[in-house]
Amino acid sequence: MGIFSRFTDIINANINSILDKAEDPEKMVRLIIQEMEETLVEVRTQSAKLIADKKELGRRTEKMVKEASEWERKAETALSKDREDLARAALKEKTAAQEEVSAVESDLELIEINLQKLSGDIAQLQTKLVDAKTRQKALILRGKTAKSRMGVKRQLHDVDVNEAMNRFERYERKIDVLEGEVESYDLGQKNLADEIADLESDEKVDEELARLKQRMDKSGSNS
């Protein structure tokens, strides 16, 4: 037995509620979509049959209308020949044809009502189907994301984090030692920029020394 027993079950179904109760939501939504698609095929098949019946009855109506008109013509011909008996018989056939036209038109009205209902049913079913497929995509995406995260967690669990950090610290220490060796070659050596900076510093000291001497000389002469 399927998830739904009738078309109305699908239309009135709360897909969220069904999926919330399902042990395997992804499998459940796949089954729901399958049953919806099968039901949609059945409803469309019914619609196609009704459309074919409508066309057939339409042709039959046209035929009986023409037949009724033809019997009326024959009745007129019979009367023109003073054959009232034949005219009466022709009019009887005309009435029968008209009655059949009325009956067929009633059937056509019923078919039209059913077609409109089926059209609405198809629209509702398609809306439900689109909703179910949207939820299916979301469930698949959530499933893939969960599996991906679980894979990462398993990989991290399998790796000895402390050992990895120790290896990194040992490597970092080696880099520190290498950089220290490079910097040791520069100890006691001055580059051009350093030497020029020293000269500029010496000039400032000489200027300060000259100002100090000048001030002291002025102080001595005043005393």
DAHUTA-V963244 format. One record per residue. N is the residue number from 1. RES is the residue in three letters. PHI is phi in whole degrees, -180 to 180 (none if undefined). PSI is psi in degrees with one decimal (999 if undefined). D_LAST is the distance of its C-alpha to the last C-alpha in whole Angstrom. Layout:
((N:RES:PHI:PSI:D_LAST) (N:RES:PHI:PSI:D_LAST))
This chain:
((1:MET:none:141.5:125) (2:GLY:-78:177.1:122) (3:ILE:-65:-40.2:119) (4:PHE:-111:140.1:121) (5:SER:-98:-22.1:124) (6:ARG:-141:164.7:125) (7:PHE:-62:-39.6:123) (8:THR:-63:-28.9:122) (9:ASP:-62:-38.2:120) (10:ILE:-68:-46.2:118) (11:ILE:-63:-39.0:117) (12:ASN:-90:-1.5:116) (13:ALA:-69:141.9:114) (14:ASN:-101:97.9:111) (15:ILE:-61:-38.2:109) (16:ASN:-59:-45.3:106) (17:SER:-63:-41.4:108) (18:ILE:-63:-44.5:111) (19:LEU:-70:-33.8:108) (20:ASP:-64:-32.8:106) (21:LYS:-87:-11.5:109) (22:ALA:-78:141.7:109) (23:GLU:-71:-35.4:109) (24:ASP:-127:86.3:108) (25:PRO:-57:-37.6:107) (26:GLU:-65:-41.8:107) (27:LYS:-68:-40.9:110) (28:MET:-63:-45.4:111) (29:VAL:-67:-29.8:110) (30:ARG:-66:-40.7:112) (31:LEU:-68:-38.8:115) (32:ILE:-62:-46.1:114) (33:ILE:-62:-42.0:114) (34:GLN:-60:-45.4:117) (35:GLU:-69:-36.8:119) (36:MET:-63:-43.5:117) (37:GLU:-65:-39.8:118) (38:GLU:-65:-41.6:122) (39:THR:-66:-38.3:122) (40:LEU:-62:-39.6:121) (41:VAL:-63:-43.6:123) (42:GLU:-63:-44.9:126) (43:VAL:-64:-40.9:125) (44:ARG:-67:-35.0:125) (45:THR:-64:-42.6:128) (46:GLN:-61:-42.2:130) (47:SER:-62:-42.7:128) (48:ALA:-63:-40.0:130) (49:LYS:-66:-42.3:133) (50:LEU:-65:-38.1:133) (51:ILE:-64:-41.0:132) (52:ALA:-64:-41.9:135) (53:ASP:-63:-39.3:137) (54:LYS:-62:-43.6:136) (55:LYS:-65:-42.0:137) (56:GLU:-64:-45.2:140) (57:LEU:-67:-31.9:141) (58:GLY:-63:-44.0:140) (59:ARG:-65:-38.8:142) (60:ARG:-65:-38.7:145) (61:THR:-62:-47.3:144) (62:GLU:-58:-41.7:145) (63:LYS:-64:-44.5:148) (64:MET:-71:-32.9:149) (65:VAL:-64:-44.5:148) (66:LYS:-65:-38.4:150) (67:GLU:-65:-41.7:153) (68:ALA:-63:-40.6:153) (69:SER:-64:-38.8:153) (70:GLU:-67:-39.1:156) (71:TRP:-66:-34.6:158) (72:GLU:-65:-40.4:158) (73:ARG:-62:-41.3:159) (74:LYS:-67:-37.1:162) (75:ALA:-63:-40.8:163) (76:GLU:-63:-40.9:163) (77:THR:-64:-42.5:165) (78:ALA:-64:-41.2:168) (79:LEU:-65:-37.1:168) (80:SER:-66:-19.5:168) (81:LYS:-103:14.0:171) (82:ASP:60:34.2:173) (83:ARG:-112:75.7:172) (84:GLU:-63:-33.5:170) (85:ASP:-61:-42.5:171) (86:LEU:-70:-36.5:168) (87:ALA:-63:-42.3:166) (88:ARG:-62:-42.6:166) (89:ALA:-64:-40.0:165) (90:ALA:-65:-41.9:163) (91:LEU:-66:-31.5:161) (92:LYS:-63:-42.2:161) (93:GLU:-66:-37.2:159) (94:LYS:-63:-44.4:157) (95:THR:-62:-42.0:156) (96:ALA:-62:-39.9:155) (97:ALA:-66:-41.3:153) (98:GLN:-66:-38.7:151) (99:GLU:-63:-39.4:151) (100:GLU:-66:-37.1:150) (101:VAL:-61:-44.0:147) (102:SER:-62:-41.9:146) (103:ALA:-65:-42.6:146) (104:VAL:-66:-38.4:144) (105:GLU:-64:-35.3:141) (106:SER:-64:-42.8:141) (107:ASP:-62:-39.6:140) (108:LEU:-64:-39.4:138) (109:GLU:-64:-42.0:136) (110:LEU:-64:-41.2:136) (111:ILE:-63:-42.1:134) (112:GLU:-63:-41.2:132) (113:ILE:-62:-45.1:130) (114:ASN:-65:-36.9:130) (115:LEU:-64:-42.0:128) (116:GLN:-63:-40.4:126) (117:LYS:-64:-44.9:125) (118:LEU:-64:-35.9:125) (119:SER:-62:-42.9:122) (120:GLY:-65:-39.8:120) (121:ASP:-62:-42.9:121) (122:ILE:-63:-42.3:120) (123:ALA:-62:-44.7:117) (124:GLN:-64:-42.0:116) (125:LEU:-66:-40.1:116) (126:GLN:-64:-39.2:114) (127:THR:-62:-45.4:111) (128:LYS:-62:-38.3:112) (129:LEU:-67:-42.9:112) (130:VAL:-61:-42.5:109) (131:ASP:-62:-44.3:107) (132:ALA:-64:-41.0:108) (133:LYS:-67:-35.6:107) (134:THR:-63:-44.3:104) (135:ARG:-67:-33.3:104) (136:GLN:-63:-44.9:105) (137:LYS:-61:-41.6:102) (138:ALA:-65:-41.3:100) (139:LEU:-65:-42.1:101) (140:ILE:-63:-42.8:101) (141:LEU:-64:-43.0:98) (142:ARG:-63:-39.3:97) (143:GLY:-64:-44.2:99) (144:LYS:-64:-41.4:97) (145:THR:-63:-43.5:94) (146:ALA:-63:-42.4:95) (147:LYS:-65:-39.9:96) (148:SER:-64:-44.5:93) (149:ARG:-65:-39.2:91) (150:MET:-64:-38.0:93) (151:GLY:-63:-42.4:93) (152:VAL:-64:-44.5:89) (153:LYS:-63:-38.4:89) (154:ARG:-66:-39.8:91) (155:GLN:-64:-43.2:89) (156:LEU:-65:-35.9:86) (157:HIS:-67:-35.7:88) (158:ASP:-74:-21.0:90) (159:VAL:-90:135.9:86) (160:ASP:-79:100.8:84) (161:VAL:-63:-41.5:81) (162:ASN:-63:-41.7:79) (163:GLU:-65:-38.6:80) (164:ALA:-64:-41.4:79) (165:MET:-67:-38.4:75) (166:ASN:-63:-41.8:75) (167:ARG:-63:-40.5:76) (168:PHE:-64:-42.3:73) (169:GLU:-66:-37.3:71) (170:ARG:-65:-40.0:72) (171:TYR:-66:-41.4:72) (172:GLU:-62:-38.0:68) (173:ARG:-64:-40.2:67) (174:LYS:-62:-40.1:68) (175:ILE:-65:-41.0:66) (176:ASP:-61:-44.1:63) (177:VAL:-63:-43.5:63) (178:LEU:-64:-42.9:64) (179:GLU:-66:-34.8:61) (180:GLY:-65:-39.6:59) (181:GLU:-63:-40.6:60) (182:VAL:-64:-44.7:59) (183:GLU:-68:-28.0:56) (184:SER:-66:-28.7:56) (185:TYR:-69:-22.6:56) (186:ASP:-88:-8.2:53) (187:LEU:-67:136.1:51) (188:GLY:78:-1.6:48) (189:GLN:-112:141.6:49) (190:LYS:-116:138.0:47) (191:ASN:-90:177.5:48) (192:LEU:-59:-42.1:47) (193:ALA:-64:-39.1:46) (194:ASP:-66:-42.0:44) (195:GLU:-65:-41.8:42) (196:ILE:-65:-39.5:41) (197:ALA:-62:-38.2:40) (198:ASP:-64:-42.1:38) (199:LEU:-61:-43.1:36) (200:GLU:-63:-37.4:35) (201:SER:-66:-41.6:34) (202:ASP:-62:-40.6:32) (203:GLU:-62:-42.0:31) (204:LYS:-63:-40.0:29) (205:VAL:-64:-42.4:27) (206:ASP:-61:-40.8:26) (207:GLU:-64:-42.7:25) (208:GLU:-64:-39.0:23) (209:LEU:-65:-40.4:21) (210:ALA:-65:-41.3:20) (211:ARG:-66:-37.3:19) (212:LEU:-66:-43.5:17) (213:LYS:-62:-42.6:16) (214:GLN:-63:-40.9:15) (215:ARG:-68:-38.2:13) (216:MET:-69:-37.6:11) (217:ASP:-62:-40.7:10) (218:LYS:-66:-37.1:9) (219:SER:-68:-37.2:6) (220:GLY:-69:-40.6:5) (221:SER:-71:-31.2:5) (222:ASN:-70:-32.8:4) (223:SER:-77:999:0))
